[in-house]
């Protein structure tokens, strides 16, 4: 099931790149502002297309007029008029709410597409040439004490030249930055709501790597037992 969701997520993100890919050329703060503006624009546009604008304008004008009449009734201490105006205002508001439900329903799909693209793309802040990045390989507790190694690659250096690392017991990493903090809170809320158990900490091997060459992509190859695990390392790119 997880693989199916990943395929759908990748398909949506790749498709939305044709529409929003240019945003990745902008500074990160500008990207977030544009996404917020786009979300508001979707709601406004869908609301405009899916509601009876003429009726809403009349309803707004009627509420303003009734508001003035209500003030006059209060000054005149006319209880019957006050009650009548309040009931009419309530009826208009209730009917207006029926119109507001449609835009939210119609906006679910475009906002879901936008949200999927944002969580996939905006969460990636590419490392720069010369910037140290921590590479982690997770393994079950049974693998603790064993020694995987990272295959040397031209243009790639490892701190203290320690290409071979030991798998040790993992420790909880505190979130760093707005995105990590937000994701951590959302994950905690989902686990609590669905009553899911927090996955136990297992083993991990860590390398502190740095790209010093001119390439934008490197193949990180980790050899462990009889298998080789390959992961792309993007440097200075705009997306994974």
Rosetta constraint file for C-alpha pairs under 8 A:
AtomPair CA 1 CA 5 HARMONIC 6.44 0.50
AtomPair CA 2 CA 6 HARMONIC 6.21 0.50
AtomPair CA 3 CA 7 HARMONIC 6.17 0.50
AtomPair CA 4 CA 8 HARMONIC 6.29 0.50
AtomPair CA 5 CA 9 HARMONIC 5.97 0.50
AtomPair CA 6 CA 10 HARMONIC 6.05 0.50
AtomPair CA 7 CA 11 HARMONIC 6.12 0.50
AtomPair CA 8 CA 12 HARMONIC 6.18 0.50
AtomPair CA 9 CA 13 HARMONIC 6.12 0.50
AtomPair CA 9 CA 116 HARMONIC 6.80 0.50
AtomPair CA 9 CA 120 HARMONIC 7.97 0.50
AtomPair CA 10 CA 14 HARMONIC 5.98 0.50
AtomPair CA 11 CA 15 HARMONIC 6.06 0.50
AtomPair CA 12 CA 16 HARMONIC 6.03 0.50
AtomPair CA 12 CA 113 HARMONIC 6.69 0.50
AtomPair CA 12 CA 116 HARMONIC 7.10 0.50
AtomPair CA 12 CA 117 HARMONIC 6.92 0.50
AtomPair CA 13 CA 17 HARMONIC 6.21 0.50
AtomPair CA 13 CA 116 HARMONIC 6.66 0.50
AtomPair CA 13 CA 117 HARMONIC 4.79 0.50
AtomPair CA 13 CA 120 HARMONIC 6.73 0.50
AtomPair CA 13 CA 121 HARMONIC 7.63 0.50
AtomPair CA 14 CA 18 HARMONIC 7.42 0.50
AtomPair CA 15 CA 19 HARMONIC 7.72 0.50
AtomPair CA 16 CA 20 HARMONIC 5.97 0.50
AtomPair CA 16 CA 21 HARMONIC 7.28 0.50
AtomPair CA 16 CA 113 HARMONIC 7.54 0.50
AtomPair CA 16 CA 114 HARMONIC 7.72 0.50
AtomPair CA 16 CA 117 HARMONIC 6.53 0.50
AtomPair CA 17 CA 21 HARMONIC 4.22 0.50
AtomPair CA 17 CA 22 HARMONIC 7.89 0.50
AtomPair CA 17 CA 117 HARMONIC 7.89 0.50
AtomPair CA 20 CA 24 HARMONIC 7.84 0.50
AtomPair CA 21 CA 25 HARMONIC 7.97 0.50
AtomPair CA 22 CA 26 HARMONIC 7.69 0.50
AtomPair CA 23 CA 31 HARMONIC 6.00 0.50
AtomPair CA 24 CA 28 HARMONIC 7.91 0.50
AtomPair CA 24 CA 31 HARMONIC 7.18 0.50
AtomPair CA 24 CA 122 HARMONIC 7.97 0.50
AtomPair CA 24 CA 238 HARMONIC 5.92 0.50
AtomPair CA 24 CA 239 HARMONIC 7.88 0.50
AtomPair CA 25 CA 238 HARMONIC 7.20 0.50
AtomPair CA 26 CA 30 HARMONIC 6.36 0.50
AtomPair CA 26 CA 31 HARMONIC 6.31 0.50
AtomPair CA 27 CA 31 HARMONIC 6.37 0.50
AtomPair CA 28 CA 32 HARMONIC 6.48 0.50
AtomPair CA 28 CA 122 HARMONIC 7.85 0.50
AtomPair CA 29 CA 33 HARMONIC 6.40 0.50
AtomPair CA 30 CA 34 HARMONIC 6.15 0.50
AtomPair CA 31 CA 35 HARMONIC 6.20 0.50
AtomPair CA 31 CA 122 HARMONIC 7.96 0.50
AtomPair CA 32 CA 36 HARMONIC 6.28 0.50
AtomPair CA 33 CA 37 HARMONIC 6.24 0.50
AtomPair CA 34 CA 38 HARMONIC 6.00 0.50
AtomPair CA 35 CA 39 HARMONIC 6.15 0.50
AtomPair CA 35 CA 118 HARMONIC 7.99 0.50
AtomPair CA 36 CA 40 HARMONIC 6.37 0.50
AtomPair CA 37 CA 41 HARMONIC 6.03 0.50
AtomPair CA 38 CA 42 HARMONIC 6.13 0.50
AtomPair CA 39 CA 43 HARMONIC 6.51 0.50
AtomPair CA 39 CA 111 HARMONIC 6.73 0.50
AtomPair CA 39 CA 114 HARMONIC 7.89 0.50
AtomPair CA 40 CA 44 HARMONIC 6.20 0.50
AtomPair CA 41 CA 45 HARMONIC 5.89 0.50
AtomPair CA 42 CA 46 HARMONIC 5.94 0.50
AtomPair CA 42 CA 107 HARMONIC 6.94 0.50
AtomPair CA 42 CA 110 HARMONIC 7.50 0.50
AtomPair CA 42 CA 111 HARMONIC 7.49 0.50
AtomPair CA 43 CA 47 HARMONIC 5.92 0.50
AtomPair CA 43 CA 103 HARMONIC 6.87 0.50
AtomPair CA 43 CA 104 HARMONIC 7.39 0.50
AtomPair CA 43 CA 107 HARMONIC 6.35 0.50
AtomPair CA 44 CA 48 HARMONIC 6.11 0.50
AtomPair CA 45 CA 49 HARMONIC 6.34 0.50
AtomPair CA 46 CA 50 HARMONIC 5.95 0.50
AtomPair CA 46 CA 103 HARMONIC 5.57 0.50
AtomPair CA 46 CA 106 HARMONIC 6.97 0.50
AtomPair CA 46 CA 107 HARMONIC 6.42 0.50
AtomPair CA 47 CA 51 HARMONIC 5.86 0.50
AtomPair CA 47 CA 100 HARMONIC 7.47 0.50
AtomPair CA 47 CA 102 HARMONIC 7.69 0.50
AtomPair CA 47 CA 103 HARMONIC 4.77 0.50
AtomPair CA 47 CA 104 HARMONIC 7.96 0.50
AtomPair CA 48 CA 52 HARMONIC 7.97 0.50
AtomPair CA 48 CA 53 HARMONIC 6.83 0.50
AtomPair CA 50 CA 102 HARMONIC 6.63 0.50
AtomPair CA 50 CA 103 HARMONIC 6.09 0.50
AtomPair CA 51 CA 99 HARMONIC 5.95 0.50
AtomPair CA 51 CA 100 HARMONIC 7.65 0.50
AtomPair CA 51 CA 102 HARMONIC 7.45 0.50
AtomPair CA 51 CA 103 HARMONIC 7.46 0.50
AtomPair CA 52 CA 56 HARMONIC 6.34 0.50
AtomPair CA 52 CA 99 HARMONIC 7.67 0.50
AtomPair CA 53 CA 57 HARMONIC 6.10 0.50
AtomPair CA 54 CA 58 HARMONIC 6.33 0.50
AtomPair CA 55 CA 59 HARMONIC 6.05 0.50
AtomPair CA 56 CA 60 HARMONIC 6.03 0.50
AtomPair CA 56 CA 96 HARMONIC 7.17 0.50
AtomPair CA 57 CA 61 HARMONIC 6.20 0.50
AtomPair CA 58 CA 62 HARMONIC 6.03 0.50
AtomPair CA 59 CA 63 HARMONIC 6.13 0.50
AtomPair CA 59 CA 92 HARMONIC 6.56 0.50
AtomPair CA 59 CA 96 HARMONIC 7.80 0.50
AtomPair CA 60 CA 64 HARMONIC 6.34 0.50
AtomPair CA 61 CA 65 HARMONIC 6.20 0.50
AtomPair CA 62 CA 66 HARMONIC 5.97 0.50
AtomPair CA 63 CA 67 HARMONIC 5.94 0.50
AtomPair CA 63 CA 89 HARMONIC 6.05 0.50
AtomPair CA 63 CA 92 HARMONIC 7.54 0.50
AtomPair CA 64 CA 68 HARMONIC 6.45 0.50
AtomPair CA 65 CA 69 HARMONIC 6.35 0.50
AtomPair CA 66 CA 70 HARMONIC 5.92 0.50
AtomPair CA 66 CA 85 HARMONIC 6.11 0.50
AtomPair CA 66 CA 89 HARMONIC 6.94 0.50
AtomPair CA 67 CA 71 HARMONIC 6.39 0.50
AtomPair CA 67 CA 85 HARMONIC 7.87 0.50
AtomPair CA 68 CA 72 HARMONIC 6.39 0.50
AtomPair CA 69 CA 73 HARMONIC 6.13 0.50
AtomPair CA 69 CA 85 HARMONIC 7.34 0.50
AtomPair CA 70 CA 74 HARMONIC 6.21 0.50
AtomPair CA 70 CA 81 HARMONIC 7.44 0.50
AtomPair CA 70 CA 82 HARMONIC 5.67 0.50
AtomPair CA 70 CA 85 HARMONIC 6.02 0.50
AtomPair CA 70 CA 86 HARMONIC 7.42 0.50
AtomPair CA 71 CA 75 HARMONIC 6.28 0.50
AtomPair CA 72 CA 76 HARMONIC 6.14 0.50
AtomPair CA 73 CA 77 HARMONIC 5.79 0.50
AtomPair CA 73 CA 78 HARMONIC 5.10 0.50
AtomPair CA 73 CA 79 HARMONIC 7.30 0.50
AtomPair CA 73 CA 81 HARMONIC 5.96 0.50
AtomPair CA 73 CA 82 HARMONIC 5.63 0.50
AtomPair CA 74 CA 78 HARMONIC 6.34 0.50
AtomPair CA 74 CA 79 HARMONIC 7.60 0.50
AtomPair CA 74 CA 82 HARMONIC 6.64 0.50
AtomPair CA 78 CA 82 HARMONIC 6.26 0.50
AtomPair CA 79 CA 83 HARMONIC 6.16 0.50
AtomPair CA 80 CA 84 HARMONIC 6.14 0.50
AtomPair CA 81 CA 85 HARMONIC 6.05 0.50
AtomPair CA 82 CA 86 HARMONIC 6.11 0.50
AtomPair CA 83 CA 87 HARMONIC 6.16 0.50
AtomPair CA 84 CA 88 HARMONIC 6.25 0.50
AtomPair CA 85 CA 89 HARMONIC 6.16 0.50
AtomPair CA 86 CA 90 HARMONIC 6.17 0.50
AtomPair CA 87 CA 91 HARMONIC 6.22 0.50
AtomPair CA 88 CA 92 HARMONIC 6.32 0.50
AtomPair CA 89 CA 93 HARMONIC 6.26 0.50
AtomPair CA 90 CA 94 HARMONIC 6.16 0.50
AtomPair CA 91 CA 95 HARMONIC 6.26 0.50
AtomPair CA 92 CA 96 HARMONIC 6.08 0.50
AtomPair CA 93 CA 97 HARMONIC 6.26 0.50
AtomPair CA 94 CA 98 HARMONIC 6.92 0.50
AtomPair CA 95 CA 99 HARMONIC 7.06 0.50
AtomPair CA 96 CA 100 HARMONIC 6.54 0.50
AtomPair CA 97 CA 101 HARMONIC 6.48 0.50
AtomPair CA 98 CA 102 HARMONIC 7.42 0.50
AtomPair CA 99 CA 103 HARMONIC 7.70 0.50
AtomPair CA 100 CA 104 HARMONIC 6.96 0.50
AtomPair CA 101 CA 105 HARMONIC 6.40 0.50
AtomPair CA 102 CA 106 HARMONIC 6.15 0.50
AtomPair CA 103 CA 107 HARMONIC 5.83 0.50
AtomPair CA 104 CA 108 HARMONIC 6.38 0.50
AtomPair CA 107 CA 111 HARMONIC 6.00 0.50
AtomPair CA 108 CA 112 HARMONIC 5.86 0.50
AtomPair CA 109 CA 113 HARMONIC 6.24 0.50
AtomPair CA 110 CA 114 HARMONIC 6.17 0.50
AtomPair CA 111 CA 115 HARMONIC 5.96 0.50
AtomPair CA 112 CA 116 HARMONIC 6.07 0.50
AtomPair CA 113 CA 117 HARMONIC 6.30 0.50
AtomPair CA 114 CA 118 HARMONIC 6.16 0.50
AtomPair CA 115 CA 119 HARMONIC 6.16 0.50
AtomPair CA 116 CA 120 HARMONIC 6.18 0.50
AtomPair CA 117 CA 121 HARMONIC 5.88 0.50
AtomPair CA 117 CA 122 HARMONIC 7.80 0.50
AtomPair CA 118 CA 122 HARMONIC 5.13 0.50
AtomPair CA 118 CA 123 HARMONIC 7.30 0.50
AtomPair CA 119 CA 123 HARMONIC 5.86 0.50
AtomPair CA 120 CA 124 HARMONIC 7.59 0.50
AtomPair CA 121 CA 239 HARMONIC 6.19 0.50
AtomPair CA 121 CA 240 HARMONIC 7.75 0.50
AtomPair CA 123 CA 179 HARMONIC 6.47 0.50
AtomPair CA 124 CA 238 HARMONIC 7.97 0.50
AtomPair CA 124 CA 239 HARMONIC 6.59 0.50
AtomPair CA 124 CA 240 HARMONIC 7.39 0.50
AtomPair CA 125 CA 238 HARMONIC 7.84 0.50
AtomPair CA 126 CA 234 HARMONIC 6.89 0.50
AtomPair CA 126 CA 235 HARMONIC 5.98 0.50
AtomPair CA 126 CA 236 HARMONIC 5.41 0.50
AtomPair CA 126 CA 237 HARMONIC 5.91 0.50
AtomPair CA 126 CA 238 HARMONIC 6.66 0.50
AtomPair CA 126 CA 239 HARMONIC 7.41 0.50
AtomPair CA 127 CA 131 HARMONIC 6.14 0.50
AtomPair CA 127 CA 132 HARMONIC 7.94 0.50
AtomPair CA 127 CA 133 HARMONIC 7.33 0.50
AtomPair CA 127 CA 234 HARMONIC 7.55 0.50
AtomPair CA 127 CA 235 HARMONIC 5.38 0.50
AtomPair CA 127 CA 236 HARMONIC 5.88 0.50
AtomPair CA 128 CA 211 HARMONIC 7.89 0.50
AtomPair CA 128 CA 235 HARMONIC 5.70 0.50
AtomPair CA 128 CA 236 HARMONIC 5.18 0.50
AtomPair CA 129 CA 210 HARMONIC 7.35 0.50
AtomPair CA 129 CA 211 HARMONIC 5.36 0.50
AtomPair CA 129 CA 212 HARMONIC 5.78 0.50
AtomPair CA 129 CA 213 HARMONIC 7.40 0.50
AtomPair CA 129 CA 214 HARMONIC 7.91 0.50
AtomPair CA 129 CA 235 HARMONIC 6.47 0.50
AtomPair CA 129 CA 236 HARMONIC 7.03 0.50
AtomPair CA 130 CA 210 HARMONIC 5.67 0.50
AtomPair CA 130 CA 211 HARMONIC 5.52 0.50
AtomPair CA 130 CA 212 HARMONIC 5.40 0.50
AtomPair CA 131 CA 210 HARMONIC 5.77 0.50
AtomPair CA 131 CA 211 HARMONIC 7.06 0.50
AtomPair CA 132 CA 208 HARMONIC 6.29 0.50
AtomPair CA 132 CA 209 HARMONIC 5.59 0.50
AtomPair CA 132 CA 210 HARMONIC 4.73 0.50
AtomPair CA 132 CA 211 HARMONIC 7.79 0.50
AtomPair CA 133 CA 208 HARMONIC 5.59 0.50
AtomPair CA 133 CA 209 HARMONIC 5.36 0.50
AtomPair CA 133 CA 210 HARMONIC 6.26 0.50
AtomPair CA 134 CA 206 HARMONIC 6.62 0.50
AtomPair CA 134 CA 207 HARMONIC 5.67 0.50
AtomPair CA 134 CA 208 HARMONIC 4.46 0.50
AtomPair CA 134 CA 209 HARMONIC 6.20 0.50
AtomPair CA 135 CA 206 HARMONIC 5.61 0.50
AtomPair CA 135 CA 207 HARMONIC 5.05 0.50
AtomPair CA 135 CA 208 HARMONIC 6.15 0.50
AtomPair CA 135 CA 209 HARMONIC 6.92 0.50
AtomPair CA 136 CA 204 HARMONIC 6.48 0.50
AtomPair CA 136 CA 205 HARMONIC 5.63 0.50
AtomPair CA 136 CA 206 HARMONIC 4.62 0.50
AtomPair CA 136 CA 207 HARMONIC 6.53 0.50
AtomPair CA 137 CA 204 HARMONIC 5.47 0.50
AtomPair CA 137 CA 205 HARMONIC 5.15 0.50
AtomPair CA 137 CA 206 HARMONIC 6.57 0.50
AtomPair CA 138 CA 202 HARMONIC 7.23 0.50
AtomPair CA 138 CA 203 HARMONIC 5.72 0.50
AtomPair CA 138 CA 204 HARMONIC 4.36 0.50
AtomPair CA 138 CA 205 HARMONIC 6.55 0.50
AtomPair CA 139 CA 143 HARMONIC 6.18 0.50
AtomPair CA 139 CA 144 HARMONIC 7.74 0.50
AtomPair CA 139 CA 167 HARMONIC 7.60 0.50
AtomPair CA 139 CA 202 HARMONIC 6.48 0.50
AtomPair CA 139 CA 203 HARMONIC 4.91 0.50
AtomPair CA 139 CA 204 HARMONIC 5.80 0.50
AtomPair CA 140 CA 144 HARMONIC 7.40 0.50
AtomPair CA 140 CA 202 HARMONIC 5.39 0.50
AtomPair CA 140 CA 203 HARMONIC 5.50 0.50
AtomPair CA 141 CA 169 HARMONIC 7.32 0.50
AtomPair CA 141 CA 202 HARMONIC 5.07 0.50
AtomPair CA 141 CA 203 HARMONIC 5.18 0.50
AtomPair CA 143 CA 167 HARMONIC 6.74 0.50
AtomPair CA 143 CA 203 HARMONIC 6.81 0.50
AtomPair CA 144 CA 166 HARMONIC 7.59 0.50
AtomPair CA 144 CA 167 HARMONIC 4.87 0.50
AtomPair CA 144 CA 168 HARMONIC 5.25 0.50
AtomPair CA 144 CA 169 HARMONIC 6.66 0.50
AtomPair CA 144 CA 203 HARMONIC 5.66 0.50
AtomPair CA 144 CA 204 HARMONIC 7.79 0.50
AtomPair CA 145 CA 166 HARMONIC 5.89 0.50
AtomPair CA 145 CA 167 HARMONIC 5.34 0.50
AtomPair CA 145 CA 168 HARMONIC 6.28 0.50
AtomPair CA 146 CA 166 HARMONIC 5.71 0.50
AtomPair CA 146 CA 167 HARMONIC 5.63 0.50
AtomPair CA 147 CA 164 HARMONIC 6.37 0.50
AtomPair CA 147 CA 165 HARMONIC 5.48 0.50
AtomPair CA 147 CA 166 HARMONIC 4.55 0.50
AtomPair CA 147 CA 167 HARMONIC 6.18 0.50
AtomPair CA 147 CA 224 HARMONIC 7.41 0.50
AtomPair CA 148 CA 164 HARMONIC 6.01 0.50
AtomPair CA 148 CA 165 HARMONIC 6.01 0.50
AtomPair CA 148 CA 166 HARMONIC 6.81 0.50
AtomPair CA 148 CA 167 HARMONIC 7.54 0.50
AtomPair CA 148 CA 205 HARMONIC 7.68 0.50
AtomPair CA 148 CA 222 HARMONIC 6.78 0.50
AtomPair CA 148 CA 223 HARMONIC 5.74 0.50
AtomPair CA 148 CA 224 HARMONIC 4.66 0.50
AtomPair CA 148 CA 225 HARMONIC 7.42 0.50
AtomPair CA 149 CA 163 HARMONIC 5.48 0.50
AtomPair CA 149 CA 164 HARMONIC 4.16 0.50
AtomPair CA 149 CA 165 HARMONIC 6.11 0.50
AtomPair CA 149 CA 222 HARMONIC 5.66 0.50
AtomPair CA 149 CA 223 HARMONIC 5.52 0.50
AtomPair CA 149 CA 224 HARMONIC 6.84 0.50
AtomPair CA 150 CA 163 HARMONIC 5.19 0.50
AtomPair CA 150 CA 164 HARMONIC 6.42 0.50
AtomPair CA 150 CA 220 HARMONIC 7.16 0.50
AtomPair CA 150 CA 221 HARMONIC 5.82 0.50
AtomPair CA 150 CA 222 HARMONIC 4.53 0.50
AtomPair CA 150 CA 223 HARMONIC 6.42 0.50
AtomPair CA 151 CA 163 HARMONIC 7.12 0.50
AtomPair CA 151 CA 220 HARMONIC 7.22 0.50
AtomPair CA 151 CA 221 HARMONIC 5.45 0.50
AtomPair CA 151 CA 222 HARMONIC 6.15 0.50
AtomPair CA 151 CA 223 HARMONIC 7.19 0.50
AtomPair CA 152 CA 156 HARMONIC 7.23 0.50
AtomPair CA 152 CA 157 HARMONIC 7.82 0.50
AtomPair CA 152 CA 163 HARMONIC 7.26 0.50
AtomPair CA 153 CA 157 HARMONIC 7.81 0.50
AtomPair CA 153 CA 218 HARMONIC 7.74 0.50
AtomPair CA 153 CA 219 HARMONIC 7.83 0.50
AtomPair CA 153 CA 220 HARMONIC 7.72 0.50
AtomPair CA 154 CA 213 HARMONIC 7.48 0.50
AtomPair CA 155 CA 211 HARMONIC 5.85 0.50
AtomPair CA 155 CA 212 HARMONIC 5.12 0.50
AtomPair CA 155 CA 213 HARMONIC 4.10 0.50
AtomPair CA 155 CA 214 HARMONIC 7.38 0.50
AtomPair CA 155 CA 215 HARMONIC 7.58 0.50
AtomPair CA 156 CA 209 HARMONIC 6.97 0.50
AtomPair CA 156 CA 210 HARMONIC 5.80 0.50
AtomPair CA 156 CA 211 HARMONIC 4.67 0.50
AtomPair CA 156 CA 212 HARMONIC 5.91 0.50
AtomPair CA 156 CA 213 HARMONIC 6.92 0.50
AtomPair CA 157 CA 161 HARMONIC 7.05 0.50
AtomPair CA 157 CA 209 HARMONIC 5.69 0.50
AtomPair CA 157 CA 210 HARMONIC 5.27 0.50
AtomPair CA 157 CA 211 HARMONIC 6.43 0.50
AtomPair CA 157 CA 212 HARMONIC 7.17 0.50
AtomPair CA 158 CA 162 HARMONIC 6.18 0.50
AtomPair CA 158 CA 163 HARMONIC 6.56 0.50
AtomPair CA 158 CA 207 HARMONIC 6.79 0.50
AtomPair CA 158 CA 208 HARMONIC 5.71 0.50
AtomPair CA 158 CA 209 HARMONIC 4.47 0.50
AtomPair CA 158 CA 210 HARMONIC 6.33 0.50
AtomPair CA 159 CA 207 HARMONIC 7.43 0.50
AtomPair CA 159 CA 208 HARMONIC 5.47 0.50
AtomPair CA 159 CA 209 HARMONIC 6.25 0.50
AtomPair CA 159 CA 210 HARMONIC 7.86 0.50
AtomPair CA 162 CA 207 HARMONIC 7.56 0.50
AtomPair CA 163 CA 207 HARMONIC 7.43 0.50
AtomPair CA 165 CA 205 HARMONIC 6.03 0.50
AtomPair CA 165 CA 206 HARMONIC 6.77 0.50
AtomPair CA 165 CA 207 HARMONIC 7.21 0.50
AtomPair CA 166 CA 205 HARMONIC 5.84 0.50
AtomPair CA 167 CA 203 HARMONIC 5.81 0.50
AtomPair CA 167 CA 204 HARMONIC 5.07 0.50
AtomPair CA 167 CA 205 HARMONIC 4.45 0.50
AtomPair CA 167 CA 206 HARMONIC 7.92 0.50
AtomPair CA 168 CA 203 HARMONIC 5.24 0.50
AtomPair CA 168 CA 204 HARMONIC 5.45 0.50
AtomPair CA 168 CA 205 HARMONIC 6.34 0.50
AtomPair CA 169 CA 201 HARMONIC 7.39 0.50
AtomPair CA 169 CA 202 HARMONIC 5.91 0.50
AtomPair CA 169 CA 203 HARMONIC 4.56 0.50
AtomPair CA 169 CA 204 HARMONIC 6.27 0.50
AtomPair CA 170 CA 201 HARMONIC 5.77 0.50
AtomPair CA 170 CA 202 HARMONIC 5.61 0.50
AtomPair CA 170 CA 203 HARMONIC 5.20 0.50
AtomPair CA 170 CA 204 HARMONIC 5.46 0.50
AtomPair CA 171 CA 201 HARMONIC 6.84 0.50
AtomPair CA 172 CA 201 HARMONIC 7.60 0.50
AtomPair CA 175 CA 180 HARMONIC 5.09 0.50
AtomPair CA 175 CA 181 HARMONIC 5.16 0.50
AtomPair CA 175 CA 184 HARMONIC 6.95 0.50
AtomPair CA 176 CA 180 HARMONIC 5.66 0.50
AtomPair CA 176 CA 181 HARMONIC 6.43 0.50
AtomPair CA 177 CA 181 HARMONIC 6.18 0.50
AtomPair CA 178 CA 182 HARMONIC 6.02 0.50
AtomPair CA 179 CA 183 HARMONIC 6.07 0.50
AtomPair CA 180 CA 184 HARMONIC 6.02 0.50
AtomPair CA 181 CA 185 HARMONIC 6.24 0.50
AtomPair CA 182 CA 186 HARMONIC 6.18 0.50
AtomPair CA 183 CA 187 HARMONIC 6.03 0.50
AtomPair CA 184 CA 188 HARMONIC 6.16 0.50
AtomPair CA 185 CA 189 HARMONIC 6.11 0.50
AtomPair CA 186 CA 190 HARMONIC 6.14 0.50
AtomPair CA 187 CA 191 HARMONIC 6.16 0.50
AtomPair CA 188 CA 192 HARMONIC 6.09 0.50
AtomPair CA 189 CA 193 HARMONIC 5.95 0.50
AtomPair CA 190 CA 194 HARMONIC 5.96 0.50
AtomPair CA 190 CA 196 HARMONIC 7.93 0.50
AtomPair CA 191 CA 195 HARMONIC 5.49 0.50
AtomPair CA 191 CA 196 HARMONIC 4.61 0.50
AtomPair CA 191 CA 197 HARMONIC 6.76 0.50
AtomPair CA 191 CA 198 HARMONIC 7.24 0.50
AtomPair CA 192 CA 196 HARMONIC 6.39 0.50
AtomPair CA 211 CA 235 HARMONIC 7.41 0.50
AtomPair CA 215 CA 235 HARMONIC 7.66 0.50
AtomPair CA 216 CA 234 HARMONIC 5.82 0.50
AtomPair CA 216 CA 235 HARMONIC 4.91 0.50
AtomPair CA 216 CA 236 HARMONIC 6.39 0.50
AtomPair CA 216 CA 237 HARMONIC 6.79 0.50
AtomPair CA 217 CA 232 HARMONIC 6.66 0.50
AtomPair CA 217 CA 233 HARMONIC 5.54 0.50
AtomPair CA 217 CA 234 HARMONIC 4.65 0.50
AtomPair CA 217 CA 235 HARMONIC 6.08 0.50
AtomPair CA 218 CA 232 HARMONIC 5.85 0.50
AtomPair CA 218 CA 233 HARMONIC 4.99 0.50
AtomPair CA 218 CA 234 HARMONIC 6.63 0.50
AtomPair CA 219 CA 230 HARMONIC 6.34 0.50
AtomPair CA 219 CA 231 HARMONIC 5.85 0.50
AtomPair CA 219 CA 232 HARMONIC 4.97 0.50
AtomPair CA 219 CA 233 HARMONIC 6.22 0.50
AtomPair CA 220 CA 229 HARMONIC 7.95 0.50
AtomPair CA 220 CA 230 HARMONIC 5.50 0.50
AtomPair CA 220 CA 231 HARMONIC 5.11 0.50
AtomPair CA 220 CA 232 HARMONIC 6.10 0.50
AtomPair CA 220 CA 233 HARMONIC 6.54 0.50
AtomPair CA 221 CA 228 HARMONIC 6.32 0.50
AtomPair CA 221 CA 229 HARMONIC 5.55 0.50
AtomPair CA 221 CA 230 HARMONIC 4.57 0.50
AtomPair CA 221 CA 231 HARMONIC 6.66 0.50
AtomPair CA 222 CA 228 HARMONIC 5.58 0.50
AtomPair CA 222 CA 229 HARMONIC 5.08 0.50
AtomPair CA 222 CA 230 HARMONIC 6.50 0.50
AtomPair CA 223 CA 227 HARMONIC 5.87 0.50
AtomPair CA 223 CA 228 HARMONIC 4.50 0.50
AtomPair CA 223 CA 229 HARMONIC 6.40 0.50
AtomPair CA 224 CA 228 HARMONIC 6.40 0.50
AtomPair CA 224 CA 229 HARMONIC 7.92 0.50
AtomPair CA 234 CA 240 HARMONIC 6.73 0.50
